[in-house]
Amino acid sequence: MDAWADPLRISLLVAASATAVCVAVGTPLAWLIARARPPVAQVLSAISLLPLVLPPTAVGYYLLWLLGRQSPTGRFLLDGLGIQLVFTWPGAALAAAVVSLPLYVRTATAGFEQLDEELLLAGRTLAGPWRVFFLVVVPLAWPSLVAASLIAFARALGEFGATVVVASSIPGRTRTLPAAIYDANLAGDDRLANELSLVALLIGFVLVTLLTVALHAAVQRGRG
């Protein structure tokens, strides 16, 4: 159990943190895409989907440069704020968030686009845009937002390329479940690789089941 307890703990921590970033950044971005004029929406959508078509290792490479001392941003984080993200689990979480963000934004945008425009207009007559967003839009679109969060969590949990480039695979610190499976396979430890893969399979089954329920609720809400 000890052999996969740390990778599982780190993976869940990375995936949960990455999902939180996706919710914080992706929700307003998805709402903006859903409400913007077509040319603006298309540009924003293309930018948000870019990490989806890049190799994860390329995403990790760019992040490694951005967060390292060789870039102004990295120097500011390290020297100005004392924050080191390279070779840490928060860095892995950031990498996983960037890779997961396109899936969150696309799913959330689809949910926002299904909202009844008459309800939104009625809400705007009674409150400001921020209150309408949190008191009307989010409650109406919650099934799609839950589905988007589950998809982002699942994607972050399975991310390997970007997280390894940014955070490496340090035992007990940054080694996630996918990295542990890869390392066990390289070491020829078939028993450990099978155990880790089984844990990933069980978690994946639970996530797919929850996602199916959330998507069904989102479809029913859209029809209603």
SVG drawing of the C-alpha trace seen along z (x, -y; Angstrom):
<svg xmlns="http://www.w3.org/2000/svg" viewBox="-39 -46 57 55">
<polyline fill="none" stroke="black" stroke-width="0.4" points="0.0,0.0 2.8,-2.4 4.1,-2.1 1.0,-3.7 -0.3,-5.7 2.0,-8.7 1.4,-8.8 -2.4,-8.6 -2.3,-11.4 -0.2,-13.7 -2.4,-12.9 -5.6,-13.8 -4.0,-16.9 -2.8,-18.0 -6.1,-17.2 -8.2,-19.0 -6.0,-22.1 -6.0,-22.0 -9.8,-21.8 -10.1,-24.7 -7.9,-26.8 -10.1,-25.7 -13.3,-26.7 -11.8,-30.1 -10.4,-30.9 -12.6,-28.9 -16.0,-29.8 -15.9,-33.5 -14.0,-32.8 -16.7,-30.3 -19.4,-32.9 -17.6,-35.5 -17.3,-33.2 -21.0,-32.3 -22.1,-35.9 -19.5,-37.6 -20.1,-38.5 -19.1,-35.7 -15.7,-37.1 -14.6,-37.7 -16.1,-34.4 -14.2,-32.5 -10.9,-34.1 -11.3,-33.5 -12.5,-29.9 -9.5,-29.2 -7.1,-30.6 -8.7,-28.5 -8.5,-25.3 -4.9,-25.8 -3.5,-23.6 -5.8,-20.8 -4.0,-20.5 -0.4,-21.0 1.6,-18.0 1.5,-18.0 5.3,-18.0 5.2,-21.2 2.8,-22.8 5.2,-21.6 8.2,-23.1 6.6,-26.5 5.5,-26.5 8.9,-25.4 10.4,-28.4 7.7,-30.7 8.1,-29.6 11.9,-29.3 14.5,-31.9 15.2,-32.5 11.9,-34.4 10.9,-37.7 7.8,-36.0 9.9,-33.3 12.4,-35.7 9.6,-37.8 8.0,-34.7 11.3,-33.4 13.1,-36.7 10.2,-39.0 7.7,-36.7 9.8,-33.7 7.5,-31.3 9.0,-28.3 6.7,-26.3 9.2,-24.2 9.8,-20.8 6.9,-21.2 3.4,-19.8 1.8,-23.2 3.8,-23.5 2.4,-20.1 -1.1,-21.4 -0.6,-24.5 0.5,-22.3 -2.4,-20.0 -4.8,-23.0 -3.5,-24.4 -4.0,-21.1 -7.5,-20.6 -8.8,-24.1 -9.9,-23.6 -12.2,-20.8 -13.7,-22.7 -14.3,-25.8 -15.8,-23.9 -18.2,-22.0 -19.1,-25.1 -19.7,-27.2 -22.1,-24.6 -24.1,-24.8 -24.2,-28.6 -25.4,-28.6 -28.4,-26.6 -29.7,-29.1 -33.1,-30.7 -32.5,-34.2 -35.9,-35.4 -34.8,-34.4 -31.5,-36.2 -33.3,-39.4 -35.7,-39.2 -32.8,-38.9 -31.1,-41.9 -34.1,-44.0 -33.8,-43.2 -30.1,-43.1 -26.6,-44.0 -24.6,-41.7 -22.5,-40.1 -25.5,-39.3 -27.3,-37.9 -24.3,-35.7 -24.1,-34.2 -27.8,-34.1 -29.3,-33.2 -26.7,-31.9 -24.7,-29.6 -27.8,-28.0 -29.3,-27.4 -26.1,-26.0 -24.9,-24.0 -25.2,-20.5 -23.0,-21.6 -20.5,-23.2 -20.4,-20.0 -19.8,-18.0 -17.1,-20.4 -15.4,-20.1 -15.5,-16.3 -14.0,-16.3 -11.2,-18.7 -10.5,-16.6 -10.3,-13.4 -8.0,-15.0 -5.8,-16.5 -5.6,-13.2 -4.4,-11.4 -2.0,-14.1 1.6,-13.0 3.6,-14.8 3.2,-18.4 3.4,-17.7 6.6,-15.6 8.3,-18.3 7.4,-21.0 7.6,-19.1 9.6,-16.0 8.8,-12.7 10.2,-13.1 9.1,-10.3 6.9,-11.6 6.9,-15.1 5.8,-15.3 5.4,-11.7 1.8,-11.4 -0.1,-8.2 0.7,-8.3 4.3,-9.0 4.5,-6.1 3.0,-3.7 5.6,-4.8 8.5,-4.5 7.3,-1.1 7.1,0.1 10.6,-1.2 11.9,0.6 10.3,3.9 8.1,4.0 5.0,5.5 3.2,6.1 3.4,2.4 2.5,1.2 -0.6,3.5 -1.6,2.3 -1.2,-1.4 -3.1,-0.9 -5.9,0.9 -6.2,-2.1 -6.3,-4.4 -9.0,-2.2 -11.2,-2.2 -11.0,-6.0 -11.7,-6.4 -14.8,-4.2 -16.1,-6.3 -15.4,-9.6 -17.1,-8.3 -20.2,-7.2 -20.5,-10.6 -19.9,-12.4 -22.7,-10.4 -25.1,-11.4 -24.0,-15.1 -24.3,-15.1 -27.8,-13.5 -28.8,-16.2 -27.4,-18.9 -29.3,-17.5 -32.5,-17.4 -32.0,-20.9 -31.4,-22.1 -34.7,-20.4 -36.6,-21.9"/>
</svg>
